Amino acid sequence: MNLLSTVLAVDVNLQPEGTGNFGGASIADLITWAITAIIVVAGLIFFFMLVIGGLKWILSGGDKGQTEAARSQITAALVGLVVLFSAWAITNLIQTVFGIEILNFTVPVLTGTAGG
C-alpha cells in the first residue's frame, strides 16, 4: 500500500459535532425557553411598574398632576398584567382543547429518501 491509497482510505467527517444542538439543548428547547423567559420577564416588569406607581401615588403629596400620573401608571401595569395572564390562559386553553402544546415547541423531523 502506498501513501496515496492510505490517505484515500481515511474517512473524513465534515459535519461539525452538535449541529442544531446547543450544548445538549435543541432549537426547539431554546424557543420554549425564550417564550417562557419572555412571559416571566414581562410579568416582573408589570409587577414592578405597579409597585412604582403605588409608591408615586403615596409620595405625590396630594399634587393632582402627580396623582394622575401615578394612577395612569398603575392602570397601565394592571392592563399589562391582565393581557399577560390572558395570553397564558389562552395558551393553556388551546393546549387542553386541541392538544397543541405551544409552550413545548417541537420541530418535526423529516424522514425518507431524497428524490422520492
Backbone as numpy.savetxt, mean C-alpha at the origin, in Angstrom:
# Nx Ny Nz CAx CAy CAz Cx Cy Cz
40.38 -33.83 -25.12 39.55 -32.67 -25.12 40.44 -31.42 -25.12
40.14 -30.52 -26.01 40.94 -29.31 -26.05 40.26 -28.19 -25.25
40.91 -27.07 -25.15 40.43 -25.96 -24.35 39.10 -25.40 -24.87
38.92 -25.34 -26.20 37.69 -24.80 -26.78 36.49 -25.67 -26.43
36.59 -26.97 -26.50 35.47 -27.84 -26.16 35.17 -27.79 -24.67
36.16 -27.54 -23.84 35.93 -27.41 -22.40 35.15 -26.14 -22.10
35.48 -25.06 -22.77 34.77 -23.80 -22.56 33.33 -23.90 -23.07
33.11 -24.56 -24.17 31.76 -24.69 -24.73 30.88 -25.60 -23.89
31.44 -26.47 -23.10 30.66 -27.41 -22.30 30.15 -26.79 -21.01
30.56 -25.58 -20.68 30.16 -24.93 -19.43 28.78 -24.29 -19.62
27.87 -24.56 -18.67 26.55 -23.92 -18.69 26.67 -22.53 -18.11
26.06 -21.56 -18.79 26.08 -20.18 -18.32 24.64 -19.77 -18.02
24.40 -19.35 -16.79 23.08 -18.89 -16.38 23.08 -17.37 -16.42
22.41 -16.79 -17.41 22.37 -15.34 -17.56 21.25 -14.67 -16.78
20.35 -15.47 -16.23 19.25 -14.89 -15.46 19.75 -14.61 -14.05
19.66 -13.36 -13.60 20.12 -13.05 -12.25 19.25 -13.72 -11.21
19.86 -14.05 -10.08 19.12 -14.68 -9.01 18.11 -13.70 -8.43
16.95 -14.22 -8.04 15.95 -13.38 -7.41 15.18 -12.49 -8.37
15.11 -12.84 -9.65 14.36 -12.03 -10.60 12.89 -12.00 -10.20
12.34 -10.81 -10.01 10.95 -10.67 -9.60 10.74 -10.98 -8.13
11.81 -11.12 -7.38 11.71 -11.48 -5.98 12.67 -10.60 -5.20
12.16 -9.76 -4.33 12.97 -8.79 -3.61 13.19 -9.27 -2.19
14.32 -9.93 -1.97 14.65 -10.38 -0.63 13.63 -11.35 -0.06
13.10 -12.23 -0.86 12.11 -13.19 -0.39 10.68 -12.71 -0.55
10.48 -11.45 -0.93 9.13 -10.92 -1.12 8.89 -10.71 -2.61
7.74 -11.16 -3.07 7.41 -11.00 -4.48 6.85 -9.60 -4.71
6.64 -9.27 -5.97 6.05 -7.97 -6.32 4.64 -7.85 -5.73
3.90 -8.95 -5.73 2.56 -8.94 -5.14 2.62 -8.63 -3.65
3.62 -9.19 -2.96 3.78 -8.89 -1.53 4.11 -7.42 -1.31
4.93 -6.86 -2.18 5.28 -5.44 -2.06 4.08 -4.55 -2.29
3.22 -4.89 -3.25 2.01 -4.11 -3.52 1.06 -4.19 -2.34
0.89 -5.39 -1.78 0.04 -5.57 -0.60 0.57 -4.75 0.56
1.88 -4.81 0.77 2.50 -4.05 1.86 2.30 -2.55 1.64
2.46 -2.08 0.40 2.32 -0.65 0.11 0.89 -0.18 0.37
-0.10 -0.96 -0.05 -1.50 -0.57 0.18 -1.79 -0.50 1.67
-1.34 -1.50 2.41 -1.56 -1.50 3.86 -0.85 -0.33 4.52
0.38 -0.04 4.10 1.13 1.07 4.67 0.45 2.40 4.38
-0.08 2.56 3.18 -0.78 3.80 2.83 -2.01 4.00 3.71
-2.76 2.92 3.94 -3.95 3.02 4.79 -3.57 3.40 6.22
-2.52 2.77 6.74 -2.09 3.07 8.12 -1.58 4.50 8.23
-0.74 4.93 7.28 -0.19 6.29 7.33 -1.30 7.32 7.19
-2.24 7.08 6.30 -3.35 8.03 6.13 -4.18 8.12 7.41
-4.43 6.98 8.05 -5.17 6.99 9.30 -4.45 7.78 10.38
-3.13 7.61 10.47 -2.35 8.37 11.46 -2.37 9.86 11.16
-2.24 10.21 9.88 -2.26 11.63 9.50 -3.60 12.27 9.89
-4.71 11.59 9.56 -6.02 12.15 9.89 -6.22 12.24 11.40
-5.73 11.24 12.14 -5.85 11.29 13.59 -5.09 12.48 14.16
-3.85 12.68 13.71 -3.07 13.80 14.22 -3.64 15.15 13.78
-4.23 15.21 12.60 -4.91 16.44 12.19 -6.07 16.74 13.14
-6.78 15.69 13.55 -7.89 15.86 14.49 -7.39 16.38 15.84
-6.31 15.79 16.33 -5.75 16.22 17.62 -5.24 17.66 17.54
-4.53 17.99 16.48 -4.00 19.36 16.32 -5.15 20.37 16.20
-6.20 20.00 15.48 -7.36 20.88 15.38 -8.00 21.11 16.74
-8.08 20.05 17.55 -8.62 20.20 18.90 -7.75 21.11 19.76
-6.44 20.95 19.64 -5.53 21.83 20.39 -5.65 23.28 19.93
-5.79 23.49 18.64 -5.97 24.85 18.12 -7.25 25.47 18.67
-8.30 24.66 18.76 -9.57 25.16 19.28 -9.41 25.57 20.75
-8.73 24.70 21.53 -8.53 25.00 22.95 -7.69 26.26 23.13
-6.66 26.40 22.29 -5.72 27.51 22.44 -6.17 28.78 21.70
-7.34 28.76 21.07 -7.78 29.92 20.29 -8.11 31.11 21.19
-8.40 30.88 22.42 -8.67 31.98 23.35 -9.93 32.76 23.03
-10.86 32.12 22.38 -12.12 32.80 22.08 -12.10 33.61 20.81
-10.96 33.65 20.10 -10.88 34.38 18.83 -11.72 33.63 17.79
-12.68 34.36 17.21 -13.63 33.72 16.29 -12.94 33.15 15.05
-11.96 33.84 14.51 -11.26 33.38 13.31 -10.48 32.10 13.57
-9.77 32.06 14.70 -8.99 30.87 15.03 -9.89 29.69 15.37
-11.02 29.97 16.01 -11.97 28.90 16.33 -12.56 28.31 15.06
-12.89 29.15 14.09 -13.43 28.65 12.81 -12.38 27.85 12.05
-11.12 28.30 12.08 -10.05 27.55 11.41 -9.87 26.18 12.06
-9.92 26.14 13.39 -9.78 24.87 14.11 -10.97 23.97 13.81
-12.16 24.53 13.75 -13.36 23.74 13.45 -13.29 23.16 12.03
-12.81 23.94 11.08 -12.71 23.42 9.71 -11.64 22.32 9.62
-10.55 22.45 10.40 -9.53 21.40 10.41 -10.07 20.11 11.03
-10.82 20.24 12.10 -11.43 19.06 12.72 -12.42 18.40 11.78
-13.22 19.22 11.09 -14.18 18.68 10.12 -13.47 17.95 8.99
-12.39 18.54 8.47 -11.63 17.89 7.39 -11.02 16.58 7.87
-10.51 16.54 9.08 -9.91 15.32 9.62 -10.97 14.24 9.80
-12.14 14.62 10.29 -13.21 13.63 10.46 -13.71 13.10 9.12
-13.83 13.98 8.15 -14.24 13.53 6.81 -13.19 12.57 6.24
-11.92 12.89 6.42 -10.86 12.01 5.96 -10.90 10.65 6.62
-11.14 10.63 7.94 -11.26 9.35 8.64 -12.45 8.55 8.16
-13.57 9.23 7.90 -14.76 8.54 7.40 -14.51 7.95 6.01
-13.86 8.72 5.15 -13.55 8.22 3.80 -12.60 7.03 3.88
-11.58 7.13 4.72 -10.62 6.03 4.88 -11.29 4.78 5.43
-12.12 4.95 6.45 -12.84 3.80 7.01 -13.80 3.21 5.99
-14.46 4.07 5.21 -15.38 3.59 4.18 -14.65 2.77 3.12
-13.46 3.22 2.71 -12.68 2.48 1.73 -12.30 1.11 2.28
-11.89 1.08 3.55 -11.54 -0.19 4.18 -12.77 -1.11 4.27
-13.91 -0.55 4.64 -15.14 -1.34 4.76 -15.59 -1.87 3.40
-15.46 -1.07 2.36 -15.85 -1.51 1.02 -14.95 -2.65 0.54
-13.64 -2.54 0.81 -12.75 -3.64 0.40 -13.09 -4.92 1.15
-13.43 -4.81 2.43 -13.83 -6.01 3.17 -15.16 -6.56 2.67
-16.08 -5.68 2.27 -17.35 -6.13 1.72 -17.14 -6.86 0.40
-16.30 -6.32 -0.46 -15.99 -6.99 -1.73 -15.34 -8.34 -1.49
-14.46 -8.40 -0.48 -13.82 -9.66 -0.14 -14.86 -10.69 0.30
-15.79 -10.27 1.13 -16.78 -11.20 1.67 -17.77 -11.64 0.61
-18.29 -10.70 -0.16 -19.35 -11.02 -1.12 -18.81 -11.75 -2.36
-17.73 -11.23 -2.94 -17.23 -11.77 -4.20 -16.04 -12.70 -4.05
-15.42 -12.73 -2.88 -14.26 -13.59 -2.68 -12.99 -13.06 -3.32
-12.98 -11.79 -3.69 -11.80 -11.17 -4.29 -11.02 -10.50 -3.17
-9.78 -10.92 -2.98 -8.96 -10.35 -1.92 -8.13 -9.20 -2.48
-8.60 -7.98 -2.25 -7.93 -6.80 -2.78 -6.65 -6.52 -2.01
-6.67 -6.73 -0.69 -5.50 -6.43 0.11 -4.46 -7.56 0.10
-4.81 -8.71 -0.45 -3.85 -9.79 -0.65 -3.66 -9.97 -2.14
-2.96 -9.04 -2.73 -2.79 -8.96 -4.18 -1.95 -10.13 -4.66
-2.42 -10.83 -5.70 -1.64 -11.91 -6.29 -1.50 -11.65 -7.79
-0.34 -11.98 -8.30 -0.07 -11.84 -9.72 -0.19 -13.22 -10.35
-1.08 -13.39 -11.33 -1.24 -14.72 -11.94 0.02 -15.11 -12.71
0.32 -16.40 -12.66 1.50 -16.92 -13.35 1.05 -17.54 -14.66
1.70 -17.17 -15.74 1.40 -17.72 -17.05 2.13 -19.04 -17.22
1.40 -20.06 -17.62 2.00 -21.36 -17.86 1.66 -21.79 -19.27
2.39 -22.73 -19.79 2.14 -23.22 -21.14 3.37 -23.09 -21.98
3.22 -23.50 -23.24 4.36 -23.44 -24.15 4.22 -22.24 -25.05
5.36 -21.75 -25.47 5.38 -20.59 -26.37 5.02 -21.05 -27.78
4.25 -20.25 -28.45 3.92 -20.54 -29.84 2.79 -21.51 -30.03
2.04 -21.78 -28.95 0.84 -22.47 -29.11 0.62 -23.82 -28.78
